[in-house]
Amino acid sequence: MEATVAFVLYVFLGTGEDRRKVSEDLAFLDLTECVWYAQTLHKQGSQITAYCLPKMVPPTRKVY
């Protein structure tokens, strides 16, 4: 099996210099689904930033 392109959901907490990445565990085949999760997380508060980026993922990684 070869690597595939998926949209990885990156989640950050905090603002400015205190901002830190807390997750990049979820990968999606469908950009629309990834963006839905990013927007839903962002609505939880001003300290949460979430966005999706395309990334090559190995075949062993769980992709939703």
PDB file of N, CA, C and O in Angstrom:
ATOM      1  N   MET A   1       0.826  -1.194   0.000  1.00  0.00           N
ATOM      2  CA  MET A   1       0.000   0.000   0.000  1.00  0.00           C
ATOM      3  C   MET A   1       0.865   1.250   0.000  1.00  0.00           C
ATOM      4  O   MET A   1       1.960   1.265   0.562  1.00  0.00           O
ATOM      5  N   GLU A   2       0.363   2.282  -0.630  1.00  0.00           N
ATOM      6  CA  GLU A   2       1.069   3.548  -0.690  1.00  0.00           C
ATOM      7  C   GLU A   2       0.433   4.562   0.249  1.00  0.00           C
ATOM      8  O   GLU A   2      -0.701   4.397   0.699  1.00  0.00           O
ATOM      9  N   ALA A   3       1.183   5.603   0.530  1.00  0.00           N
ATOM     10  CA  ALA A   3       0.644   6.704   1.327  1.00  0.00           C
ATOM     11  C   ALA A   3      -0.480   7.377   0.540  1.00  0.00           C
ATOM     12  O   ALA A   3      -0.515   7.332  -0.690  1.00  0.00           O
ATOM     13  N   THR A   4      -1.384   7.993   1.268  1.00  0.00           N
ATOM     14  CA  THR A   4      -2.503   8.671   0.639  1.00  0.00           C
ATOM     15  C   THR A   4      -2.589  10.103   1.156  1.00  0.00           C
ATOM     16  O   THR A   4      -2.066  10.424   2.223  1.00  0.00           O
ATOM     17  N   VAL A   5      -3.249  10.947   0.392  1.00  0.00           N
ATOM     18  CA  VAL A   5      -3.449  12.330   0.832  1.00  0.00           C
ATOM     19  C   VAL A   5      -4.713  12.379   1.683  1.00  0.00           C
ATOM     20  O   VAL A   5      -5.769  11.891   1.280  1.00  0.00           O
ATOM     21  N   ALA A   6      -4.588  12.967   2.853  1.00  0.00           N
ATOM     22  CA  ALA A   6      -5.728  13.149   3.750  1.00  0.00           C
ATOM     23  C   ALA A   6      -5.661  14.575   4.292  1.00  0.00           C
ATOM     24  O   ALA A   6      -4.635  15.248   4.199  1.00  0.00           O
ATOM     25  N   PHE A   7      -6.767  15.008   4.852  1.00  0.00           N
ATOM     26  CA  PHE A   7      -6.825  16.335   5.468  1.00  0.00           C
ATOM     27  C   PHE A   7      -6.700  16.142   6.971  1.00  0.00           C
ATOM     28  O   PHE A   7      -7.565  15.539   7.606  1.00  0.00           O
ATOM     29  N   VAL A   8      -5.616  16.659   7.530  1.00  0.00           N
ATOM     30  CA  VAL A   8      -5.329  16.477   8.949  1.00  0.00           C
ATOM     31  C   VAL A   8      -5.848  17.677   9.722  1.00  0.00           C
ATOM     32  O   VAL A   8      -5.604  18.826   9.355  1.00  0.00           O
ATOM     33  N   LEU A   9      -6.570  17.389  10.802  1.00  0.00           N
ATOM     34  CA  LEU A   9      -7.130  18.432  11.662  1.00  0.00           C
ATOM     35  C   LEU A   9      -6.097  18.806  12.729  1.00  0.00           C
ATOM     36  O   LEU A   9      -5.734  17.984  13.571  1.00  0.00           O
ATOM     37  N   TYR A  10      -5.634  20.048  12.682  1.00  0.00           N
ATOM     38  CA  TYR A  10      -4.689  20.570  13.663  1.00  0.00           C
ATOM     39  C   TYR A  10      -5.460  21.411  14.664  1.00  0.00           C
ATOM     40  O   TYR A  10      -6.265  22.260  14.281  1.00  0.00           O
ATOM     41  N   VAL A  11      -5.214  21.176  15.945  1.00  0.00           N
ATOM     42  CA  VAL A  11      -5.910  21.907  17.001  1.00  0.00           C
ATOM     43  C   VAL A  11      -4.871  22.574  17.901  1.00  0.00           C
ATOM     44  O   VAL A  11      -3.919  21.939  18.355  1.00  0.00           O
ATOM     45  N   PHE A  12      -5.078  23.863  18.144  1.00  0.00           N
ATOM     46  CA  PHE A  12      -4.185  24.651  18.987  1.00  0.00           C
ATOM     47  C   PHE A  12      -4.988  25.287  20.114  1.00  0.00           C
ATOM     48  O   PHE A  12      -6.148  25.656  19.930  1.00  0.00           O
ATOM     49  N   LEU A  13      -4.363  25.412  21.284  1.00  0.00           N
ATOM     50  CA  LEU A  13      -4.967  26.109  22.415  1.00  0.00           C
ATOM     51  C   LEU A  13      -4.107  27.307  22.774  1.00  0.00           C
ATOM     52  O   LEU A  13      -2.880  27.257  22.690  1.00  0.00           O
ATOM     53  N   GLY A  14      -4.772  28.386  23.176  1.00  0.00           N
ATOM     54  CA  GLY A  14      -4.062  29.589  23.585  1.00  0.00           C
ATOM     55  C   GLY A  14      -3.960  30.597  22.453  1.00  0.00           C
ATOM     56  O   GLY A  14      -4.410  30.364  21.332  1.00  0.00           O
ATOM     57  N   THR A  15      -3.352  31.725  22.790  1.00  0.00           N
ATOM     58  CA  THR A  15      -3.169  32.788  21.802  1.00  0.00           C
ATOM     59  C   THR A  15      -1.742  33.321  21.887  1.00  0.00           C
ATOM     60  O   THR A  15      -1.065  33.167  22.904  1.00  0.00           O
ATOM     61  N   GLY A  16      -1.309  33.936  20.821  1.00  0.00           N
ATOM     62  CA  GLY A  16       0.016  34.549  20.782  1.00  0.00           C
ATOM     63  C   GLY A  16       1.129  33.561  21.074  1.00  0.00           C
ATOM     64  O   GLY A  16       1.123  32.438  20.571  1.00  0.00           O
ATOM     65  N   GLU A  17       2.076  33.984  21.884  1.00  0.00           N
ATOM     66  CA  GLU A  17       3.220  33.142  22.214  1.00  0.00           C
ATOM     67  C   GLU A  17       2.849  31.938  23.066  1.00  0.00           C
ATOM     68  O   GLU A  17       3.605  30.969  23.133  1.00  0.00           O
ATOM     69  N   ASP A  18       1.692  31.991  23.716  1.00  0.00           N
ATOM     70  CA  ASP A  18       1.234  30.885  24.560  1.00  0.00           C
ATOM     71  C   ASP A  18       0.510  29.801  23.767  1.00  0.00           C
ATOM     72  O   ASP A  18       0.138  28.768  24.323  1.00  0.00           O
ATOM     73  N   ARG A  19       0.309  30.030  22.482  1.00  0.00           N
ATOM     74  CA  ARG A  19      -0.416  29.056  21.654  1.00  0.00           C
ATOM     75  C   ARG A  19       0.419  27.791  21.488  1.00  0.00           C
ATOM     76  O   ARG A  19       1.610  27.859  21.187  1.00  0.00           O
ATOM     77  N   ARG A  20      -0.218  26.630  21.688  1.00  0.00           N
ATOM     78  CA  ARG A  20       0.489  25.368  21.537  1.00  0.00           C
ATOM     79  C   ARG A  20      -0.400  24.338  20.845  1.00  0.00           C
ATOM     80  O   ARG A  20      -1.614  24.306  21.048  1.00  0.00           O
ATOM     81  N   LYS A  21       0.223  23.509  20.036  1.00  0.00           N
ATOM     82  CA  LYS A  21      -0.507  22.455  19.325  1.00  0.00           C
ATOM     83  C   LYS A  21      -0.856  21.352  20.318  1.00  0.00           C
ATOM     84  O   LYS A  21       0.004  20.868  21.054  1.00  0.00           O
ATOM     85  N   VAL A  22      -2.124  20.965  20.328  1.00  0.00           N
ATOM     86  CA  VAL A  22      -2.553  19.913  21.243  1.00  0.00           C
ATOM     87  C   VAL A  22      -2.977  18.645  20.514  1.00  0.00           C
ATOM     88  O   VAL A  22      -3.091  17.584  21.127  1.00  0.00           O
ATOM     89  N   SER A  23      -3.214  18.752  19.197  1.00  0.00           N
ATOM     90  CA  SER A  23      -3.646  17.557  18.479  1.00  0.00           C
ATOM     91  C   SER A  23      -3.416  17.688  16.982  1.00  0.00           C
ATOM     92  O   SER A  23      -3.588  18.755  16.392  1.00  0.00           O
ATOM     93  N   GLU A  24      -3.030  16.590  16.402  1.00  0.00           N
ATOM     94  CA  GLU A  24      -3.056  16.405  14.954  1.00  0.00           C
ATOM     95  C   GLU A  24      -3.336  14.925  14.689  1.00  0.00           C
ATOM     96  O   GLU A  24      -2.767  14.312  13.785  1.00  0.00           O
ATOM     97  N   ASP A  25      -4.236  14.375  15.514  1.00  0.00           N
ATOM     98  CA  ASP A  25      -4.533  12.944  15.505  1.00  0.00           C
ATOM     99  C   ASP A  25      -5.569  12.527  14.462  1.00  0.00           C
ATOM    100  O   ASP A  25      -5.561  11.383  14.007  1.00  0.00           O
ATOM    101  N   LEU A  26      -6.450  13.435  14.085  1.00  0.00           N
ATOM    102  CA  LEU A  26      -7.541  13.070  13.186  1.00  0.00           C
ATOM    103  C   LEU A  26      -7.215  13.425  11.747  1.00  0.00           C
ATOM    104  O   LEU A  26      -6.746  14.524  11.452  1.00  0.00           O
ATOM    105  N   ALA A  27      -7.470  12.472  10.852  1.00  0.00           N
ATOM    106  CA  ALA A  27      -7.262  12.674   9.414  1.00  0.00           C
ATOM    107  C   ALA A  27      -8.529  12.259   8.684  1.00  0.00           C
ATOM    108  O   ALA A  27      -9.158  11.259   9.032  1.00  0.00           O
ATOM    109  N   PHE A  28      -8.897  13.029   7.676  1.00  0.00           N
ATOM    110  CA  PHE A  28     -10.134  12.806   6.935  1.00  0.00           C
ATOM    111  C   PHE A  28      -9.849  12.746   5.439  1.00  0.00           C
ATOM    112  O   PHE A  28      -8.975  13.455   4.940  1.00  0.00           O
ATOM    113  N   LEU A  29     -10.582  11.908   4.732  1.00  0.00           N
ATOM    114  CA  LEU A  29     -10.494  11.883   3.273  1.00  0.00           C
ATOM    115  C   LEU A  29     -11.268  13.043   2.661  1.00  0.00           C
ATOM    116  O   LEU A  29     -10.922  13.536   1.587  1.00  0.00           O
ATOM    117  N   ASP A  30     -12.327  13.476   3.358  1.00  0.00           N
ATOM    118  CA  ASP A  30     -13.221  14.518   2.855  1.00  0.00           C
ATOM    119  C   ASP A  30     -12.911  15.854   3.539  1.00  0.00           C
ATOM    120  O   ASP A  30     -13.043  15.973   4.757  1.00  0.00           O
ATOM    121  N   LEU A  31     -12.504  16.844   2.766  1.00  0.00           N
ATOM    122  CA  LEU A  31     -12.187  18.166   3.316  1.00  0.00           C
ATOM    123  C   LEU A  31     -13.390  18.773   4.030  1.00  0.00           C
ATOM    124  O   LEU A  31     -13.226  19.393   5.080  1.00  0.00           O
ATOM    125  N   THR A  32     -14.585  18.610   3.490  1.00  0.00           N
ATOM    126  CA  THR A  32     -15.790  19.186   4.096  1.00  0.00           C
ATOM    127  C   THR A  32     -15.994  18.666   5.511  1.00  0.00           C
ATOM    128  O   THR A  32     -16.353  19.432   6.405  1.00  0.00           O
ATOM    129  N   GLU A  33     -15.771  17.384   5.724  1.00  0.00           N
ATOM    130  CA  GLU A  33     -15.929  16.807   7.057  1.00  0.00           C
ATOM    131  C   GLU A  33     -14.865  17.355   8.017  1.00  0.00           C
ATOM    132  O   GLU A  33     -15.168  17.666   9.169  1.00  0.00           O
ATOM    133  N   CYS A  34     -13.642  17.469   7.548  1.00  0.00           N
ATOM    134  CA  CYS A  34     -12.568  18.020   8.373  1.00  0.00           C
ATOM    135  C   CYS A  34     -12.878  19.459   8.776  1.00  0.00           C
ATOM    136  O   CYS A  34     -12.704  19.836   9.935  1.00  0.00           O
ATOM    137  N   VAL A  35     -13.332  20.254   7.826  1.00  0.00           N
ATOM    138  CA  VAL A  35     -13.655  21.655   8.099  1.00  0.00           C
ATOM    139  C   VAL A  35     -14.812  21.761   9.091  1.00  0.00           C
ATOM    140  O   VAL A  35     -14.818  22.660   9.932  1.00  0.00           O
ATOM    141  N   TRP A  36     -15.789  20.859   9.006  1.00  0.00           N
ATOM    142  CA  TRP A  36     -16.914  20.874   9.953  1.00  0.00           C
ATOM    143  C   TRP A  36     -16.380  20.722  11.377  1.00  0.00           C
ATOM    144  O   TRP A  36     -16.788  21.465  12.271  1.00  0.00           O
ATOM    145  N   TYR A  37     -15.474  19.769  11.596  1.00  0.00           N
ATOM    146  CA  TYR A  37     -14.897  19.569  12.925  1.00  0.00           C
ATOM    147  C   TYR A  37     -14.076  20.794  13.352  1.00  0.00           C
ATOM    148  O   TYR A  37     -14.138  21.207  14.510  1.00  0.00           O
ATOM    149  N   ALA A  38     -13.319  21.368  12.431  1.00  0.00           N
ATOM    150  CA  ALA A  38     -12.526  22.553  12.754  1.00  0.00           C
ATOM    151  C   ALA A  38     -13.425  23.710  13.180  1.00  0.00           C
ATOM    152  O   ALA A  38     -13.137  24.387  14.167  1.00  0.00           O
ATOM    153  N   GLN A  39     -14.500  23.941  12.451  1.00  0.00           N
ATOM    154  CA  GLN A  39     -15.417  25.035  12.786  1.00  0.00           C
ATOM    155  C   GLN A  39     -16.127  24.779  14.109  1.00  0.00           C
ATOM    156  O   GLN A  39     -16.315  25.700  14.904  1.00  0.00           O
ATOM    157  N   THR A  40     -16.518  23.534  14.346  1.00  0.00           N
ATOM    158  CA  THR A  40     -17.197  23.183  15.595  1.00  0.00           C
ATOM    159  C   THR A  40     -16.272  23.393  16.792  1.00  0.00           C
ATOM    160  O   THR A  40     -16.697  23.916  17.823  1.00  0.00           O
ATOM    161  N   LEU A  41     -15.029  22.993  16.660  1.00  0.00           N
ATOM    162  CA  LEU A  41     -14.075  23.219  17.742  1.00  0.00           C
ATOM    163  C   LEU A  41     -13.828  24.705  17.966  1.00  0.00           C
ATOM    164  O   LEU A  41     -13.748  25.155  19.109  1.00  0.00           O
ATOM    165  N   HIS A  42     -13.706  25.464  16.891  1.00  0.00           N
ATOM    166  CA  HIS A  42     -13.443  26.897  16.998  1.00  0.00           C
ATOM    167  C   HIS A  42     -14.579  27.623  17.722  1.00  0.00           C
ATOM    168  O   HIS A  42     -14.342  28.604  18.427  1.00  0.00           O
ATOM    169  N   LYS A  43     -15.786  27.151  17.550  1.00  0.00           N
ATOM    170  CA  LYS A  43     -16.950  27.769  18.202  1.00  0.00           C
ATOM    171  C   LYS A  43     -16.960  27.540  19.715  1.00  0.00           C
ATOM    172  O   LYS A  43     -17.733  28.177  20.430  1.00  0.00           O
ATOM    173  N   GLN A  44     -16.109  26.637  20.208  1.00  0.00           N
ATOM    174  CA  GLN A  44     -16.074  26.327  21.640  1.00  0.00           C
ATOM    175  C   GLN A  44     -15.449  27.450  22.465  1.00  0.00           C
ATOM    176  O   GLN A  44     -15.658  27.521  23.676  1.00  0.00           O
ATOM    177  N   GLY A  45     -14.693  28.317  21.821  1.00  0.00           N
ATOM    178  CA  GLY A  45     -14.117  29.428  22.575  1.00  0.00           C
ATOM    179  C   GLY A  45     -13.007  30.118  21.807  1.00  0.00           C
ATOM    180  O   GLY A  45     -12.490  29.594  20.820  1.00  0.00           O
ATOM    181  N   SER A  46     -12.650  31.305  22.278  1.00  0.00           N
ATOM    182  CA  SER A  46     -11.653  32.107  21.570  1.00  0.00           C
ATOM    183  C   SER A  46     -10.234  31.578  21.758  1.00  0.00           C
ATOM    184  O   SER A  46      -9.320  32.014  21.058  1.00  0.00           O
ATOM    185  N   GLN A  47     -10.037  30.656  22.681  1.00  0.00           N
ATOM    186  CA  GLN A  47      -8.704  30.106  22.932  1.00  0.00           C
ATOM    187  C   GLN A  47      -8.393  28.900  22.043  1.00  0.00           C
ATOM    188  O   GLN A  47      -7.284  28.367  22.094  1.00  0.00           O
ATOM    189  N   ILE A  48      -9.360  28.465  21.228  1.00  0.00           N
ATOM    190  CA  ILE A  48      -9.187  27.278  20.386  1.00  0.00           C
ATOM    191  C   ILE A  48      -9.067  27.695  18.926  1.00  0.00           C
ATOM    192  O   ILE A  48      -9.908  28.431  18.409  1.00  0.00           O
ATOM    193  N   THR A  49      -8.028  27.225  18.274  1.00  0.00           N
ATOM    194  CA  THR A  49      -7.849  27.412  16.840  1.00  0.00           C
ATOM    195  C   THR A  49      -7.739  26.029  16.216  1.00  0.00           C
ATOM    196  O   THR A  49      -6.981  25.186  16.697  1.00  0.00           O
ATOM    197  N   ALA A  50      -8.480  25.797  15.165  1.00  0.00           N
ATOM    198  CA  ALA A  50      -8.433  24.500  14.487  1.00  0.00           C
ATOM    199  C   ALA A  50      -8.521  24.720  12.989  1.00  0.00           C
ATOM    200  O   ALA A  50      -9.305  25.541  12.514  1.00  0.00           O
ATOM    201  N   TYR A  51      -7.711  23.981  12.253  1.00  0.00           N
ATOM    202  CA  TYR A  51      -7.770  24.062  10.794  1.00  0.00           C
ATOM    203  C   TYR A  51      -7.275  22.765  10.177  1.00  0.00           C
ATOM    204  O   TYR A  51      -6.654  21.939  10.847  1.00  0.00           O
ATOM    205  N   CYS A  52      -7.557  22.598   8.896  1.00  0.00           N
ATOM    206  CA  CYS A  52      -7.227  21.378   8.160  1.00  0.00           C
ATOM    207  C   CYS A  52      -6.152  21.671   7.119  1.00  0.00           C
ATOM    208  O   CYS A  52      -6.191  22.688   6.427  1.00  0.00           O
ATOM    209  N   LEU A  53      -5.206  20.767   7.028  1.00  0.00           N
ATOM    210  CA  LEU A  53      -4.168  20.876   6.017  1.00  0.00           C
ATOM    211  C   LEU A  53      -4.001  19.534   5.312  1.00  0.00           C
ATOM    212  O   LEU A  53      -4.079  18.485   5.951  1.00  0.00           O
ATOM    213  N   PRO A  54      -3.772  19.560   3.996  1.00  0.00           N
ATOM    214  CA  PRO A  54      -3.526  18.292   3.298  1.00  0.00           C
ATOM    215  C   PRO A  54      -2.149  17.758   3.678  1.00  0.00           C
ATOM    216  O   PRO A  54      -1.189  18.513   3.833  1.00  0.00           O
ATOM    217  N   LYS A  55      -2.081  16.446   3.822  1.00  0.00           N
ATOM    218  CA  LYS A  55      -0.825  15.824   4.227  1.00  0.00           C
ATOM    219  C   LYS A  55      -0.798  14.382   3.727  1.00  0.00           C
ATOM    220  O   LYS A  55      -1.825  13.703   3.710  1.00  0.00           O
ATOM    221  N   MET A  56       0.365  13.930   3.326  1.00  0.00           N
ATOM    222  CA  MET A  56       0.526  12.524   2.967  1.00  0.00           C
ATOM    223  C   MET A  56       0.557  11.718   4.261  1.00  0.00           C
ATOM    224  O   MET A  56       1.338  12.012   5.166  1.00  0.00           O
ATOM    225  N   VAL A  57      -0.297  10.702   4.339  1.00  0.00           N
ATOM    226  CA  VAL A  57      -0.338   9.864   5.532  1.00  0.00           C
ATOM    227  C   VAL A  57      -0.043   8.420   5.151  1.00  0.00           C
ATOM    228  O   VAL A  57      -0.412   7.975   4.064  1.00  0.00           O
ATOM    229  N   PRO A  58       0.616   7.693   6.036  1.00  0.00           N
ATOM    230  CA  PRO A  58       0.934   6.300   5.744  1.00  0.00           C
ATOM    231  C   PRO A  58      -0.313   5.430   5.758  1.00  0.00           C
ATOM    232  O   PRO A  58      -1.309   5.800   6.379  1.00  0.00           O
ATOM    233  N   PRO A  59      -0.282   4.292   5.094  1.00  0.00           N
ATOM    234  CA  PRO A  59      -1.460   3.422   5.034  1.00  0.00           C
ATOM    235  C   PRO A  59      -1.838   2.850   6.403  1.00  0.00           C
ATOM    236  O   PRO A  59      -2.956   2.365   6.574  1.00  0.00           O
ATOM    237  N   THR A  60      -0.951   2.895   7.355  1.00  0.00           N
ATOM    238  CA  THR A  60      -1.230   2.377   8.692  1.00  0.00           C
ATOM    239  C   THR A  60      -2.011   3.367   9.546  1.00  0.00           C
ATOM    240  O   THR A  60      -2.519   2.996  10.605  1.00  0.00           O
ATOM    241  N   ARG A  61      -2.116   4.614   9.110  1.00  0.00           N
ATOM    242  CA  ARG A  61      -2.836   5.637   9.893  1.00  0.00           C
ATOM    243  C   ARG A  61      -4.331   5.545   9.659  1.00  0.00           C
ATOM    244  O   ARG A  61      -4.782   5.370   8.527  1.00  0.00           O
ATOM    245  N   LYS A  62      -5.093   5.664  10.726  1.00  0.00           N
ATOM    246  CA  LYS A  62      -6.556   5.656  10.643  1.00  0.00           C
ATOM    247  C   LYS A  62      -7.018   6.946   9.979  1.00  0.00           C
ATOM    248  O   LYS A  62      -6.659   8.038  10.420  1.00  0.00           O
ATOM    249  N   VAL A  63      -7.811   6.821   8.921  1.00  0.00           N
ATOM    250  CA  VAL A  63      -8.366   7.969   8.206  1.00  0.00           C
ATOM    251  C   VAL A  63      -9.877   7.821   8.186  1.00  0.00           C
ATOM    252  O   VAL A  63     -10.406   6.767   7.835  1.00  0.00           O
ATOM    253  N   TYR A  64     -10.568   8.896   8.570  1.00  0.00           N
ATOM    254  CA  TYR A  64     -12.034   8.862   8.641  1.00  0.00           C
ATOM    255  C   TYR A  64     -12.654   9.364   7.369  1.00  0.00           C
ATOM    256  O   TYR A  64     -13.879   9.405   7.254  1.00  0.00           O
TER     257      TYR A  64
END
